[in-house]
Amino acid sequence: MRESYQNRLNEGAPRDEFQPRSTPRARIVSSIECPPAARALSPPRASNRLMLPYRLLAPVLHRIDPERAHRAALGALKLGIAGRARGPDDPRLACTLWGLGFANPIGLAAGFDKDAEVFEHMLALGFGFVEAGSVTPRPQPGNPRPRLFRLTEDGAVINRFGFNSRGLDGFVARLRARAGGGIVGANVGKNKDTEDAAADYVQGIMAVCPYADYLVCNVSSPNTPGLRGLQARGAISALLARVLEARARSAPDPDHPPPLLAKVGPDLTEEQVCDIAEVVLGCGVDGLIVGNTTVSRPSGLRSRHREEAGGLSGRPLLPLANACLAAMYRYTRGRIPIIGCGGVASGADAYAKIRAGASLVQVYSALVFHGPQLVQAIKRDLARLLAADGFENVAQAVGVDQALGAASTSPAATGAQGDR
Ligand SMILES: Cc1cc2nc3c(=O)[nH]c(=O)nc-3n(C[C@H](O)[C@H](O)[C@H](O)COP(=O)(O)O)c2cc1C
């Protein structure tokens, strides 16, 4: 018999750590590297439920500079021509974390909607949650262009944006004005020229806390000098203590503040993973995102852009991100929810992250290559993989590869056809 995630977590974990909390923001909304054969059950295909199939748009978007293409995509979303997903998600995909009801575990990672302009449009595409940001307290332009590169042959992206941000004021105003439901996280960073980094995070968290469903301190972007140093044991411990205190002061309901997560990178050493795990288990942070882009350049990259400076994301990041996720799940002993991020491009990729220890999964770079209909394809295939392995819901599959040992592979995944 498979032991439920909740049962395993309850061993030694504070009783209410994962229990739903009642909060005004809580609402139910409308979804280790795998064997190659498991890559996905079927390729993302244009859905006739979306108004403009991405396969028609992609050749145009991919001929223009990536940053302009991104702006064009944001414009298309605002005009409503990217369409919307219809119909409820498979009930198997529903999950509850921190008292928030997720219709599905597939989220949009930070960086796509840095200024909180299109989170409602992205929710309408079928994401179970959307993370806006990273936002910095004051507006700043980021690094000089070009600073975004498509590595098409590798299914990857390199960016060195350096927290281009229009600042907190507009970001908060747009979050405050949101009309619809859905789960929206706010990811905060620091201005490049701020010396007391924690002060920026405190300012950001206090500003977004009343309007976001969850909060993220991004301490892992490789494009802001010194930022990743905040992942060191002493630094992250001091930072999180200040930020948690700021959250307590600014939460509309102090008994039920929005969950606070730290986003870490995939380039951590095992010792750093262990340190961070100990800190987060001890300090009251609610979750982790593992992780950000990598400064490494895995062998085998073919694109002429592979030596560009910045953070690499997309397909080549998957093994590194999954190894880091699995290590973090082991060191945190499954006691704190982890959002798995990095390299997901199929339902099988998402499933592998869940089996490695992710309670939720985020996607960004694969959207560049597969378009918005990827969300529906990931959810469809994930639901099939869960069903084929006899899981009634996502929570039952979280961390099973860790619990069963590294040799365990998913029967459904092993039998699936690769397609990427
Ligand atoms: C163009 C770009 C900009 C990004 N900006 C941010 C950011 O502002 N804050 C952040 O936490 N992560 C940012 N990220 C990292 C993503 O959220 C994600 O962690 C990473 O890309 C790995 O996921 P993926 O392989 O699915 O893209 C950015 C990624 C890309 C590609």
The ligand as an ORCA input file, in Angstrom:
! r2SCAN-3c Opt
* xyz 0 1
  C      13.690     35.528    -19.136
  C      13.653     35.014    -17.727
  C      13.481     35.911    -16.685
  C      13.431     35.449    -15.375
  N      13.235     36.340    -14.364
  C      13.075     35.881    -13.093
  C      12.781     36.763    -12.030
  O      12.614     37.973    -12.206
  N      12.660     36.244    -10.780
  C      12.801     34.899    -10.516
  O      12.655     34.470     -9.377
  N      13.075     34.035    -11.519
  C      13.212     34.496    -12.781
  N      13.481     33.610    -13.801
  C      13.691     32.188    -13.484
  C      12.418     31.357    -13.682
  O      11.412     31.769    -12.788
  C      12.717     29.873    -13.468
  O      13.139     29.704    -12.148
  C      13.781     29.335    -14.405
  O      13.647     29.903    -15.672
  C      13.728     27.814    -14.534
  O      12.492     27.386    -15.059
  P      12.313     27.007    -16.614
  O      13.426     26.069    -16.992
  O      10.951     26.396    -16.695
  O      12.390     28.302    -17.355
  C      13.548     34.062    -15.118
  C      13.711     33.161    -16.181
  C      13.757     33.629    -17.472
  C      13.926     32.644    -18.595
*
